[in-house]
Amino acid sequence: MTDRMRILLAEFEPCIPANPVYATWSPTDKHADIALSGGNLTASKSTVHASNWACVLGTTPMRLGRWYWETQIQYTGSANVAIGIGRGAPFDNPPGFDTEVPVISVGVLRDGNIRVRGYIQGVLGSLASNDVVRHLLDLDARTYSLSKNNGVWITVPIHNMDPITLPLDVSPKIGIMRPSGTSMSVVANFGSSPFAYAVPDGATPGIYSQTAPARTTVHLSSNGFRTDAGESPASTIYDGRIAGDSDVEFTREIGLSPWNNSGSARGGSITLINRDGGIDEWLAWEWRDAPFRLYSGYEGDARADFVPWSAGVVDRIEVIDGRRLRIVLADPTARLDVPLQAWLWDSSLPNASLRGKPLPIVLGRPRWCEPQRIDTTPAVRHYFAHDCDNSGPTSWGMTSIVAAYDRGDRFAGPDDPYTAHNPITTATSGAAGGGAFTTWANDAAGISMPFNWRRVTGFGANNDRFINNGNALRCQSSGQLAAAIFHYTSSLLAGRRYVIAFNVTAVPTAGQITFRLGGNPDTVFPISTTGAKSLTIDVREQAQLQIVLGATELDATIDNFTVSSQQIIDWTYYEPEGDRAGLTLANQPAGKVTCHPIGPMRTTDSQVIERAFAMLEYLRHRAQTNRGISFDWDTVASPSALQDTAPAALATYLTTPTTYAALLRQITDSLLAGIWTTRTGTVAVRRWSEPNPSDIALVLDDRNIASDVLVSLDQAPNLRRRVAGRRNHAVHADSDIAGSVTPELRAELTSEWGYTASGATSADPLIDSPISAAYQAANERDPLETLLQEPSDIDALANALCTLWRPTRYFYDLSVVLDADAADALEPGQTVQLVWPRIAGLAAGLPLRIVRVRTRFWSRRVDLRLWGMAPPKMAS
């Protein structure tokens, strides 16, 4: 402890907005006959013609939002004008007469008629010289409103602006027609000077573009401070405006799944003295999410002696009274409520259902992931399974795909390219069952043939035919027959394989049968011996299977003729920019395509990201690379290292919008861990366990306790006895599953969650519940959803939850007075010893874990919430 004055230094990084650049009439996007003057705000027509129009566009297009501007016309004679909006060329067609699709060209003429595609859509009233036309373009509501002088607004819908085509660039556009002996000019006010009339509420005053705000560091102090030339930052004045009579505080609280599964931090506020009005301009700066850093030191310290006290981001700046401003500090975890997926599918993606949605992310070894097909064209079969985060090491990308499936049938790449699809002739008619030809040959109508098979009539010579020979098929041909029977299908057979099998029982005359499949090459099969025969035919185009007697003589008898269709599953990685992102099929799939991807890998030891430590490492990499967010996790708690104490395998496949905070909560829920933000602004993770008496960070007793100790029941409102592991990420329906899968696989494919209900075992026969009677509601709650996949891990988490809340738990709220260093060192999750004889049973002390800490900078008072067992006397 020191008697020197404590000093607070603050560094804020707000954005100072750049000056807006207001629109003008464009010197390039215009008709050659348009002349500009007055800083390109006045447009006129330099040539005369009885009917020709000349147009000009504004320089700044608008995409979203509500925009207001004004135009004033001045004319003589019969000159005409069209004032409105458009998208550019042609510059000889005035706004309101363009025929583009979607239609976003609207114009009002001098006669006051508002036109779209030449048709009148509203009447503004005729325009006199010096009239002002007011414009309100609402691209959010897709409306365009016009008003003459201060008259009523006439609103016209902007047609066909569906979400698929947004955003669209819309600009002010005018057209001028100037017959001989007339004049016409249009003066625009896009906001660079005061408007003639009031700007509608909620509208942007004018049309302008703006460069990115400049991030600027401001330096503040509670006592006035200047660094020397050799210090960092060098020769910098910390403006002494921090009010010392308004304490600066920081509260951090750990979150666990039984409570609220969301840690929080409240940074309080900093009050600034503004008696001289010297920082009035700060109110116009952008403070939202501005980073801040607070440093603690003492009078006489050099800048290097100051240590970080708090860090985070600003919520807002506000006026307290005429002489003070207050900077409100935000919860630092708010930085994590931003999308984890930094990339979205492009608006021009062929698969319209994916446009604007996030690319998928693979973490760990998730199962049954349904990859996203980027093109619905049958011939394009690229399936995306990972977003290929190229901002970091390539080892962060997806490493492999263990297997892929079509309707539940597994295929594993070029080494296993075929898998059974469906039989065609296994249910044919006849006494012999599938493949028999009992009445095929003699049935002219083909009624007894299998489904979708037909006879061909008009065989030519009498011996060029199929005949029934003892319920077998006798093929006779002298070379004149073109086709005998064929299997017909109207569907596209691309990417299929026919497997044909039959038995030859007699060959009076050797020859050949040709199997023809439309545009595919003929398959010629010689028949010279008896016995079982088979062949396979790959089909890449729409085709009808024809059995063709060839050009040579043939006399053969066959039976048990069967045809099966198989799926060609040849697949490879899809590798955009050299990063493995998914798979490419060589075929049109029969049903739902799923896969078992793996990835990514850690850079340090090539460990697959499925352990919690590795997942946090990945989050830290992605957050720092894409968001500039720092992460931390507790590696000194007991048990010692998160990597060693979190062996459970985690996995997830993300295809819907997810934030860093949401994924972090899922990870910690899977480990019975808590998250919070440390005083210095980093996100921390700590596994929760029984308070450890051998790991006491501080003893709290009558020497430092400055309030009553309030004891309250930990109600654990979200406690559950059951845990759900994320087993299948793309759940199948029965119609998605091929008949060839096993009953066990079918059960796994159609079950989305795996459940377990468990608890700590006890030798006490009187205890029949794994949790305290105070938490009986937990027995009926839905399972806790986690990223766990293995039943043993799920059961272990359920046991851990039930073990910790087997006894009834309590919270202890109190305030203590500590020196600055001791107060600053307290963090959630630490164990302290509470000694308080005023409560029966606490005279000997009780180890408790810190749940919440409220630290103040100048005051020595610290508010604490502790968690643990009931006082021994209460428990007894």
SULNORVEN-V706977 format. One record per helix or strand of 3 or more residues. SS is the DSSP state (2 for helix, 1 for strand). FROM is the first residue (numbers start at 1). LEN is the number of residues. Records with the same first field share a line. If there is no record, write none. Layout:
SS=FROM-LEN / FROM-LEN
This chain:
1=6-11 / 25-6 / 34-4 / 42-4 / 53-6 / 66-11 / 80-7 / 106-4 / 113-4 / 119-5 / 132-7 / 143-6 / 154-4 / 170-8 / 183-7 / 214-8 / 237-3 / 249-5 / 264-3 / 269-5 / 291-8 / 307-15 / 324-6 / 361-4 / 382-3 / 398-9 / 409-3 / 418-6 / 453-3 / 465-4 / 473-5 / 485-3 / 496-14 / 511-7 / 523-5 / 531-9 / 545-5 / 554-15 / 571-4 / 582-4 / 593-7 / 652-3 / 673-5 / 683-5 / 696-5 / 710-4 / 722-5 / 753-5 / 810-8 / 831-4 / 846-11 / 861-8
2=280-5 / 303-3 / 332-5 / 352-3 / 394-3 / 414-3 / 576-3 / 612-15 / 642-4 / 660-10 / 734-3 / 743-7 / 773-7 / 791-14 / 820-6 / 872-4
